[in-house]
Amino acid sequence: MLSAARLLGLPFSGALCCTHRTANPKPDRGLSLAMPLLSSADLLALTSPPPLCRLPRVMNLLSDAETDIDDARPFRGGPLSPSLSTQRRIIVTNRLPLRATRCSTSGRWSFSWDLDALAFQLRSGLPGGASSSSDIVHVGTISAEIDPSDHDEVAQILSEGFRCIPVFLSHDLHDRFYHGFCKHYLWPLFHYLLPLSPALLGGLRFDRRLWLAYLSVNKLFADQLTQVLSPDDDFVWVHDYHLLALPTFLRKRFPRVKLGFFLHSPFPSSEIFRTIPVREELLRALLNADLLGFHTFDYARHFLSCCSRLLGLDYESKRGYIGLEYYGRTVAVKILPVGTDLGQLQALLASPETRSKVRELMGMFKDRILLLGVDDMDVFKGIDFKFMAMEQLLEEHPKLRGRAVLVQIANPPRSQGKDVQEVREETQSLARRINNKFGFTGYDPIVLLDAVPLPTFQKVAYYAVAECCIVNPVRDGLNLVPYKYTICRQGSPALEGLPKKSMIVLSEFIGCSPSLSGAIRVNPWNVEAVADAINLAITMPESEKQLRHDKHYKYVSSHDVSYWAKSFDQDLQRACKDHFMRRCWGIGFGLNFRVVSLGLNFRKLSVEHIVSAYRRTSSRLILLDYDGTMMPQSSIDKTPSKKVIDVLNGLCLDEKNVVFLVSGRGKDSLSRWFDSCVKLGISAEHGYFTRWSLESPWESCQLVADFDWKRIAEPVMRHYTEATDGSYIEHKESALVWHHQEADPDFGSCQAKELLDHLENVLANEPVVVKRGQHIVEVNSQDISKGTVARNLILSMLNKGKPPDFVLCIGDDRSDEDMFEAIIGSPTTKPSLPAIPELFACTVGQKPSKAKYYLDDTVDVINLLEGLATSSEPVRRPCLQVSFEGSL
């Protein structure tokens, strides 16, 4: 039993039964069964899908990482079985929002809520957000190091008293995961510090041992979630870069899990992100979420650019929502910065401790101009630049000497190592030098508070009395300091003596900058500019300070943490609303695992499914696209292979078949490539030229006679070609096509959108259609389309007395959707074609589609056509198509 658990990557520590867990299986909702219980006698049932589920290619977990999994033990808390009537919110963070203390005499652990933790504050915006609510569950590690002998007791306390599920990590695993991969590889890199040399501050080069530790911890989180998650009901909200791989582990176990992810750090530009050796694995892991949240548009734009450059994915914006189509799933992207806990700050402002500290500070800094900085002690917060700017300010403005005081509160660093120590030493050295230079008895221009962590109420008091707050990190995800400062300067009824105005000097490289338009934005690297900004903040007229403060307070008070959490939760519900209207298949190995999500009536087309209809019909029409359907898009040489020629000839030999190649390519190349297919019909340039066989002449569409629009469109395309390296124009007799597949992905896509808009404007009165395709912008006459080809071929067969009773149509891009719509019909239009008994519209790769069937790639297409061409075996019953449903 032990070896089986380790083989499957399960945590194991003796018995796998949990006596405190109530066996409360969920009733069948039609598409789901009960979640597996920890007391299951069958270990395979804990990770393997039920017998009815289908997983073509199972994800293999990296065996090297499994050696670390024994460092944790399964959840042994009280009853957290899924409720039958509520939709719980499961908040997953690296650290639980708890404070842990241990009694020195009894040795017992006690816990309390950490009111400053974002994971606790966001509860106010979720349904049932009270601290005692049973509708919110937290999963994460504990800030204190718990002895393994106390794991069971601690888990019991947390589950019963706080509805928190601890993830226990050994000291060594935590060190490699957090201080190794997270804080010294991902954190610096996400903040634009490349590990070019081991000597650089804070940046480690990629180390596969640390990467495997990172995966092990993410898998341990998934293990704990698996034991309490009800995927049909619960919503899971994962936070930050520590758990980037978790969505893949969860999606693999529960393909229909309702999963949101919010990144609290910057997302770097693609030039930085692409340096990560496991870049695609991390991108695909994020895409396994239903909703992705970012603080700013810049961060979201960088993520979307990486998806375009590395995975070839394009996004669309519909009614204000950004979405990425990913294997039939729409991954929503949300942009909204976190807010402050307004209620907590106001309560702290009114507390006796804060009021007393405020009076003390007002007396201490009487007749002084108090400037404030509050930052973590790390290399990205720019404390040294701030001190140098203060020095520059005093150099240029002697009248401020003895009056201006910068109080710098340095929070404890969140990591450890040489880089932190060097930043601390440099900061202290700068403060001493500047104080020695400009200070005198009773006056130090810089007051550095870094000896012990300041209680929250003391920080609030400093916020309340400071005349200006200087926040100048060189790179930061959001930074809530300006928000907190604004709230505290607004004050409370208990602080009537303080003015309700504020000034903020703000780095342009942090996430809160776009939302604080009244702040004085600075480049922190430009010390002189920061010094000028501080002087401007001091000397600005009081009325303007008031206006800027009012503007900030209006935004900060209306966009607090409750608003942020509620908005994200509502968007997550919207993103997951159609989960039970889809069928799911799991594909891919390792972290390349993803789920193909399709409509209930959308299924894969197989020979077994189609062959019986093929045999019993006598007048068949087979319509085939070429590029992307018969020939892979990635192929440089587009000449058809011998196998393609043989398959097409095999189909054409059957007298019951009419086989047509319907392509956007020109007739000359198609004629040359398929000159050995005597009976093959070809429709070139989307139907402008058509011939029924090799002996038949080419017929052109008689509806089109005027191509004067080319004289308008070609100069416009030429202009964009000259401005876009790697693009070119393809001239057809009936169309003009602008290609940009060889251009920079982002720039090419941007130029294509602009060209589309430009052409639509200049050709508004011309009888043409301007369309975007896969790396192309095409202009052709409005009467020419593949849909028209399909309709004309069916009508022609009808006029010849051989109406088709079997139609197979296969294509891969947007132009082929016209064919599908033509033969299937649209609900909004009257049927223009006779009913076809056996109709098979099939898309290749593109999902969703108007077609009812799909094939994965060109190999599947050739195999299907070959099966039809050689089908002479007795009719077999179609195979049962079983989907891999996430909660079965």
Residue pairs with C-beta under 8 A, 6 or more apart in sequence:
1 43
2 12
4 43
4 44
5 11
5 12
5 16
5 43
6 12
6 66
6 69
6 70
8 43
8 44
8 46
8 47
9 47
9 61
9 66
9 69
9 219
10 43
10 46
10 47
10 69
10 74
10 223
11 69
11 70
11 72
11 73
11 74
11 220
11 223
12 70
12 74
13 70
13 73
13 74
16 38
16 39
16 40
16 43
16 74
17 38
17 39
18 38
18 39
18 74
18 75
18 76
20 76
20 77
20 78
20 79
20 156
20 159
21 37
21 38
21 39
21 79
21 80
21 81
21 227
22 79
22 81
23 37
23 39
23 81
24 79
24 81
24 82
24 84
25 34
25 35
25 37
26 32
26 33
26 34
26 35
26 82
26 84
26 230
26 232
27 84
29 232
29 580
31 232
31 580
31 885
31 887
31 888
32 231
32 232
32 885
32 887
32 888
33 50
33 887
33 888
35 82
35 229
35 230
35 231
35 887
36 45
36 46
36 226
38 46
38 74
38 75
38 227
40 46
46 226
47 226
47 253
49 55
49 884
49 888
50 888
52 882
52 885
52 888
53 882
53 884
53 885
53 888
54 585
54 882
54 883
54 884
55 585
55 586
55 884
56 585
56 586
56 587
57 586
57 587
57 588
57 589
58 586
58 589
59 248
59 252
59 586
59 588
59 589
59 590
59 591
59 593
60 589
60 590
61 219
61 590
62 212
62 215
62 590
64 212
65 212
65 213
65 215
65 216
65 219
66 216
68 170
68 173
68 212
68 213
68 216
68 217
69 216
69 219
69 220
69 223
71 168
71 169
71 170
71 172
71 173
71 216
72 167
72 168
72 169
72 170
72 173
72 220
72 223
73 148
73 151
73 168
74 223
74 224
74 227
75 155
75 159
75 165
75 166
75 224
75 227
75 228
76 151
76 152
76 155
76 156
77 155
77 156
77 158
77 159
77 160
77 165
77 166
78 156
78 159
78 160
79 159
80 137
80 159
80 163
80 165
80 228
81 228
82 88
82 228
82 229
82 230
82 233
82 234
83 134
83 135
83 230
83 233
86 128
86 134
86 135
86 233
87 127
87 135
87 233
87 234
87 235
88 134
88 135
88 136
88 137
88 230
88 233
88 234
88 235
89 126
89 127
89 135
89 136
89 137
89 234
89 235
89 237
89 569
90 136
90 137
90 138
90 139
90 225
90 228
90 229
90 234
90 235
90 236
90 237
91 119
91 122
91 123
91 136
91 137
91 138
91 139
91 237
91 239
92 138
92 139
92 140
92 221
92 225
92 236
92 237
92 238
92 239
92 243
92 246
93 118
93 119
93 138
93 139
93 140
93 239
93 240
94 140
94 141
94 178
94 182
94 239
94 240
94 242
94 243
95 117
95 119
95 140
95 141
95 142
95 143
96 119
96 138
96 139
96 140
96 141
96 142
96 143
96 158
96 162
96 164
96 166
97 113
97 114
97 117
97 118
97 119
97 120
97 138
97 140
98 111
98 112
98 113
98 114
98 117
98 142
98 143
98 158
98 162
98 164
99 111
99 112
99 113
99 114
99 143
100 109
100 110
100 111
100 142
100 143
100 144
100 146
101 109
101 110
101 111
101 112
102 108
102 109
102 110
102 144
103 109
103 110
109 144
109 146
109 150
109 153
109 154
109 157
111 157
111 158
111 161
111 162
113 120
113 131
113 162
114 120
115 121
115 341
115 344
115 456
116 456
118 239
118 264
118 338
118 561
119 138
119 140
119 239
120 131
121 341
121 344
121 561
122 561
122 562
122 564
122 565
123 129
123 130
123 131
123 133
123 136
123 565
124 341
124 343
124 561
124 562
124 565
125 561
125 562
125 563
125 564
125 565
125 566
125 567
125 569
126 135
126 136
126 565
126 566
126 569
127 135
127 569
128 134
128 135
128 136
129 136
129 562
129 565
133 163
134 163
136 163
137 163
137 164
137 165
137 228
138 162
138 163
138 164
138 165
139 164
139 165
139 167
139 221
139 224
139 225
140 164
140 165
140 166
140 167
141 166
141 167
141 168
141 169
141 174
142 154
142 166
142 168
145 171
146 154
146 166
146 168
148 168
151 166
151 168
154 166
155 165
155 166
158 164
158 165
158 166
159 165
165 224
165 225
165 228
167 217
167 220
167 221
167 224
169 177
169 217
169 220
173 213
173 216
173 217
174 217
176 209
176 210
176 213
177 210
177 213
177 214
177 216
177 217
177 242
178 242
178 415
179 415
179 416
179 417
180 204
180 207
180 210
180 213
181 207
181 210
181 211
181 213
181 214
182 214
182 241
182 242
183 414
183 415
183 417
184 202
184 203
184 204
184 415
184 417
184 419
185 195
185 203
185 204
185 205
185 206
185 207
185 210
186 241
186 244
187 202
187 241
187 265
187 415
188 195
188 202
188 203
188 204
188 379
189 195
189 203
189 268
189 272
189 275
189 276
190 241
190 265
190 266
190 267
190 268
191 265
191 266
191 268
191 380
191 475
191 476
192 266
192 268
192 269
192 272
192 475
193 200
193 201
193 202
193 203
193 379
193 380
194 203
194 272
194 275
195 203
195 204
195 205
195 206
196 203
198 204
198 205
201 379
201 418
201 419
201 422
201 423
202 378
202 379
202 417
202 419
204 210
206 276
206 277
206 278
211 278
214 245
215 245
215 591
217 242
218 243
218 244
218 245
218 246
218 249
219 249
221 243
221 246
221 249
222 246
222 249
222 250
222 253
225 236
225 250
226 253
229 236
229 250
229 254
229 257
231 254
231 256
231 257
231 258
231 886
231 887
232 256
232 580
232 887
234 258
235 258
235 259
235 260
235 569
235 572
235 573
235 576
236 250
236 257
236 258
236 259
236 260
237 260
237 261
237 262
237 568
237 569
237 572
238 246
238 247
238 259
238 260
238 261
238 262
238 289
239 261
239 262
239 264
240 262
240 263
240 264
240 265
241 263
241 264
241 265
243 261
244 282
244 285
244 286
245 281
245 282
245 285
245 591
246 285
247 259
247 261
247 285
247 286
247 287
247 288
247 289
248 281
248 284
248 285
248 288
248 591
248 593
250 257
250 259
250 288
251 257
251 259
251 288
251 593
251 594
251 595
252 586
252 593
254 886
254 887
255 584
255 586
255 595
255 597
255 884
255 885
255 886
256 579
256 580
256 582
256 584
256 885
256 886
256 887
257 886
258 290
258 572
258 573
258 576
258 579
259 288
259 289
259 290
259 291
260 289
260 290
260 291
260 292
260 293
260 568
260 572
260 575
261 286
261 289
261 291
261 292
261 293
262 292
262 293
262 294
262 568
263 292
263 293
263 294
263 295
263 299
263 477
264 295
264 338
264 477
264 478
265 477
266 298
266 299
266 475
266 476
266 477
266 511
267 273
267 294
267 299
267 300
267 302
267 303
267 306
268 302
269 302
269 305
270 302
270 305
270 306
270 309
270 310
270 746
273 279
273 302
273 306
274 306
274 309
274 310
276 282
278 591
279 306
279 310
280 310
280 311
280 592
281 590
281 591
281 592
282 591
283 306
283 307
283 310
283 311
284 311
284 591
284 592
284 593
284 594
285 591
286 292
286 303
287 307
287 311
287 324
287 326
287 331
287 594
288 593
288 594
288 595
289 331
290 329
290 331
290 332
290 572
290 575
290 576
291 331
291 332
291 333
291 334
291 568
291 571
291 572
291 575
291 576
292 300
292 303
292 331
292 332
292 333
292 334
293 333
293 334
293 335
293 336
293 568
294 300
294 303
294 333
294 334
294 335
295 335
295 336
295 337
295 338
295 477
295 478
295 511
295 512
296 335
296 337
296 511
296 514
297 335
297 514
299 335
299 511
300 322
300 333
300 335
303 333
304 315
304 322
304 324
304 333
305 745
305 746
307 313
307 315
307 324
308 314
308 315
308 745
308 746
308 749
309 745
309 746
312 745
313 324
313 325
313 326
314 324
314 325
314 749
315 322
315 323
315 324
315 333
316 322
316 323
316 325
317 323
321 332
321 571
322 332
322 333
322 334
322 335
323 330
323 331
323 332
323 333
324 330
324 331
324 333
325 847
325 848
326 594
327 587
327 594
327 595
327 596
327 597
327 847
328 582
328 596
328 597
328 598
328 847
328 848
329 582
329 595
329 597
330 575
332 571
332 574
332 575
334 567
334 568
334 571
336 564
336 567
336 568
337 478
337 511
337 512
337 515
337 559
337 564
338 478
338 480
338 561
338 564
339 480
339 483
339 556
339 559
339 560
339 561
339 562
339 563
339 564
340 480
340 483
340 484
340 487
340 556
340 560
340 561
341 560
341 561
341 562
342 487
342 557
342 560
342 561
342 562
345 460
345 484
345 487
345 488
346 487
346 492
348 354
348 456
348 457
348 460
349 460
349 464
349 488
349 491
349 492
349 494
349 495
350 492
350 493
350 494
351 457
353 457
354 457
354 460
354 461
354 464
355 494
355 495
357 457
357 458
357 461
358 461
358 464
358 465
358 495
358 498
360 461
361 370
361 461
361 462
361 465
362 465
365 405
365 465
367 403
368 403
368 404
368 405
369 400
369 403
369 404
369 405
369 467
369 468
369 538
370 405
370 407
370 465
370 466
370 467
370 468
371 390
371 404
371 405
371 406
371 407
371 466
371 467
371 468
371 469
371 470
371 534
372 406
372 407
372 409
372 462
372 463
372 466
372 468
372 469
372 470
372 485
373 383
373 386
373 406
373 407
373 408
373 409
373 469
373 470
373 471
374 408
374 409
374 411
374 459
374 462
374 463
374 469
374 471
374 481
375 381
375 382
375 383
375 408
375 409
375 410
375 411
375 471
375 473
375 481
376 410
376 411
376 412
376 413
376 414
377 383
377 410
377 411
377 412
377 413
377 420
377 423
377 424
377 427
377 450
378 413
378 414
378 415
378 419
378 420
378 423
379 419
379 423
380 473
380 474
380 475
380 476
381 473
381 474
381 476
382 472
382 473
382 474
382 507
382 524
383 408
383 410
383 423
383 427
384 423
384 426
384 427
384 430
385 472
385 474
385 524
385 525
385 527
385 530
386 406
386 408
386 470
386 472
386 524
386 530
387 406
387 408
387 427
387 430
387 431
387 434
387 446
388 430
388 527
389 470
389 472
389 527
389 530
389 531
389 534
390 404
390 406
390 434
390 445
390 446
390 531
390 534
391 434
391 437
391 438
392 527
392 528
392 530
392 531
393 400
393 404
393 531
393 534
393 535
394 400
394 401
394 404
394 434
394 438
394 445
396 531
396 535
397 535
400 535
400 538
401 438
401 445
402 440
402 443
404 445
404 538
405 443
405 444
405 445
405 446
405 447
406 445
406 446
406 447
406 470
407 447
407 449
407 462
407 466
408 427
408 431
408 446
408 447
408 448
408 449
408 450
409 449
409 454
409 459
409 462
410 424
410 427
410 448
410 449
410 450
411 453
412 453
413 420
413 423
413 424
424 450
427 448
427 450
428 448
428 450
430 446
431 446
431 448
434 445
434 446
435 444
435 445
435 446
438 445
439 445
459 484
460 484
460 488
463 469
463 484
463 485
463 487
463 488
463 489
464 488
464 489
464 491
464 495
464 498
465 498
466 485
466 489
467 502
467 503
467 537
467 538
468 502
468 503
468 504
468 505
468 534
468 537
468 538
469 481
469 482
469 485
469 502
469 503
469 504
469 505
470 505
470 530
470 534
471 479
471 481
471 482
471 504
471 505
471 506
471 507
471 510
472 505
472 506
472 507
472 522
472 524
472 530
473 479
473 507
473 509
473 510
473 524
474 507
474 509
474 524
474 525
475 509
475 510
476 507
476 509
476 510
476 511
477 510
477 511
478 510
478 511
478 512
479 510
479 511
479 512
480 512
482 504
482 506
482 512
482 516
482 519
482 552
483 512
483 556
485 502
485 504
486 502
486 504
486 549
486 552
486 553
486 556
487 553
487 556
487 557
489 498
489 499
489 500
489 501
489 502
489 549
490 500
490 549
490 553
490 557
491 498
491 500
500 546
500 549
501 542
501 545
501 546
501 548
501 549
502 545
502 548
502 549
502 552
503 520
503 537
503 538
503 540
503 545
503 548
503 549
504 516
504 518
504 519
504 520
504 537
504 548
504 552
505 519
505 520
505 522
505 530
505 533
505 534
505 537
506 512
506 513
506 516
506 519
506 520
506 521
506 522
507 513
507 521
507 522
507 523
507 524
508 521
508 522
508 523
509 523
509 524
513 519
513 521
515 555
515 559
516 552
516 555
517 551
518 547
518 548
518 549
518 551
518 552
519 548
519 552
520 533
520 536
520 537
522 529
522 530
522 533
523 529
523 530
524 530
581 599
581 600
582 597
582 598
582 599
582 600
583 597
583 598
583 599
583 600
583 602
583 603
583 883
583 885
584 595
584 596
584 597
584 598
584 883
584 884
584 885
584 886
585 595
585 596
585 598
585 883
585 884
586 593
586 594
586 595
586 596
586 884
587 593
587 594
587 595
587 596
588 594
595 884
595 886
596 847
598 847
598 848
598 854
598 883
599 848
601 852
602 847
602 848
602 849
602 851
602 852
602 853
602 854
603 852
603 853
603 854
603 881
604 853
604 854
604 855
604 856
604 881
605 840
605 842
605 853
605 854
605 855
605 864
606 864
606 878
606 879
607 863
607 864
607 867
607 868
607 871
608 876
608 877
608 878
608 879
609 878
609 879
609 881
610 808
610 840
610 864
610 868
611 867
611 868
611 871
611 875
611 876
612 875
612 876
612 877
612 878
613 806
613 838
613 840
614 620
614 806
614 838
614 868
614 871
615 871
615 875
617 656
617 805
617 806
617 837
617 838
618 656
618 805
619 656
619 658
619 797
619 802
619 803
619 804
619 805
619 806
620 654
620 656
620 657
620 658
620 804
620 805
620 806
620 807
620 808
621 657
621 658
621 660
621 793
621 794
621 797
621 804
621 806
621 807
621 808
622 651
622 657
622 658
622 659
622 660
622 807
622 808
622 809
623 660
623 662
623 789
623 790
623 793
623 807
623 808
623 809
623 810
623 811
623 819
623 823
624 630
624 659
624 660
624 661
624 662
624 809
624 810
624 811
624 861
624 865
625 661
625 662
625 663
625 786
625 810
625 811
625 812
625 813
625 815
625 816
625 844
626 661
626 663
626 665
626 670
627 633
627 638
627 663
627 664
627 665
627 812
628 774
628 811
628 812
628 813
628 844
628 845
628 858
629 810
629 811
629 812
629 816
629 844
629 858
629 861
630 640
630 644
630 661
630 858
630 861
630 862
631 638
631 640
631 644
631 858
632 857
632 858
633 774
633 812
638 669
638 673
639 673
640 673
640 674
643 862
643 866
644 862
645 674
645 676
645 677
647 862
647 865
647 866
647 869
648 659
648 661
648 674
648 677
648 680
648 865
649 676
649 677
649 678
649 679
649 680
650 866
650 869
650 870
651 657
651 659
651 865
651 868
651 869
652 659
652 677
652 678
652 679
652 680
653 679
653 869
654 869
658 681
658 793
658 797
658 804
659 679
659 680
659 681
660 680
660 681
660 682
660 683
660 789
660 793
661 670
661 674
661 680
661 681
661 682
661 683
662 683
662 686
662 687
662 786
662 789
662 790
662 811
662 819
663 670
663 682
663 683
663 684
663 686
664 685
664 686
664 735
664 737
664 778
664 815
665 684
665 685
666 684
666 685
666 732
666 733
667 682
667 684
667 685
667 689
667 691
667 698
670 682
670 684
671 682
674 680
674 682
675 694
677 694
678 693
678 694
678 695
679 693
679 694
680 693
680 694
681 690
681 691
681 692
681 693
681 793
682 690
682 691
683 689
683 690
683 786
683 789
683 793
684 690
685 732
685 733
685 734
685 735
685 780
685 784
686 734
686 735
686 780
686 784
686 785
686 786
686 789
686 815
687 701
687 784
687 785
687 786
687 788
687 789
687 792
688 700
688 701
688 704
688 732
688 733
688 734
688 735
688 780
688 781
688 784
689 698
689 699
689 700
689 701
689 733
689 734
690 698
690 699
690 701
690 789
691 697
691 698
691 699
700 733
701 734
701 781
701 783
701 784
703 781
703 783
703 784
704 734
704 781
704 783
704 784
706 767
707 734
707 781
708 766
709 763
709 766
709 767
709 768
709 779
710 736
712 762
712 763
712 766
713 736
713 759
713 762
713 763
713 768
713 779
714 729
714 736
716 755
716 758
716 759
716 762
717 729
717 736
717 738
717 755
717 759
717 777
718 729
720 727
720 738
720 751
720 754
720 755
720 758
721 727
721 728
721 729
721 738
723 751
724 740
724 743
724 747
724 748
724 751
725 743
725 744
726 740
726 741
726 742
726 743
726 744
726 748
727 738
727 739
727 740
727 742
727 743
727 748
727 751
728 738
728 739
728 742
729 736
729 737
729 738
729 739
730 736
730 737
730 738
730 739
732 780
734 780
734 781
734 784
735 778
735 779
735 780
735 781
735 784
736 778
736 779
736 780
737 776
737 777
737 778
737 779
738 752
738 755
738 776
738 777
738 778
739 775
739 776
740 748
740 749
740 751
740 752
740 775
740 776
740 777
741 748
741 774
741 775
741 776
743 751
748 775
752 772
752 775
752 776
752 777
753 772
755 777
756 770
756 772
756 777
759 770
759 777
759 779
760 770
763 770
763 779
767 781
767 782
767 783
768 779
768 780
768 781
768 782
769 779
769 780
769 781
769 782
769 785
770 777
770 778
770 779
771 777
771 778
771 779
771 780
771 814
771 815
772 778
772 814
773 813
773 814
773 815
774 813
774 814
785 815
785 818
786 811
786 815
786 816
786 818
786 819
786 822
787 818
787 819
787 821
787 822
788 818
788 822
789 819
790 809
790 818
790 819
790 822
790 823
791 822
791 823
791 832
791 833
794 803
794 804
794 807
794 823
794 833
794 834
794 836
795 833
797 803
797 804
798 804
798 834
803 834
804 836
805 836
805 837
805 838
806 836
806 837
806 838
806 839
807 823
807 836
807 838
807 839
807 840
808 840
808 842
808 868
809 816
809 819
809 820
809 823
809 840
809 841
809 842
809 851
810 816
810 842
810 843
810 844
810 855
810 861
811 817
811 819
811 820
811 842
811 843
811 844
812 843
812 844
812 845
812 846
813 846
816 843
817 849
817 850
817 851
819 841
820 841
820 843
820 849
820 850
820 851
821 850
822 833
823 833
823 836
823 839
823 841
824 839
824 841
824 850
824 851
824 852
825 831
825 832
825 833
840 852
840 853
841 850
841 851
841 852
841 853
842 851
842 852
842 853
842 854
842 855
843 849
843 851
843 853
843 854
843 855
844 854
844 855
844 856
844 857
844 858
844 860
844 861
845 854
845 855
845 856
845 857
847 854
855 861
855 864
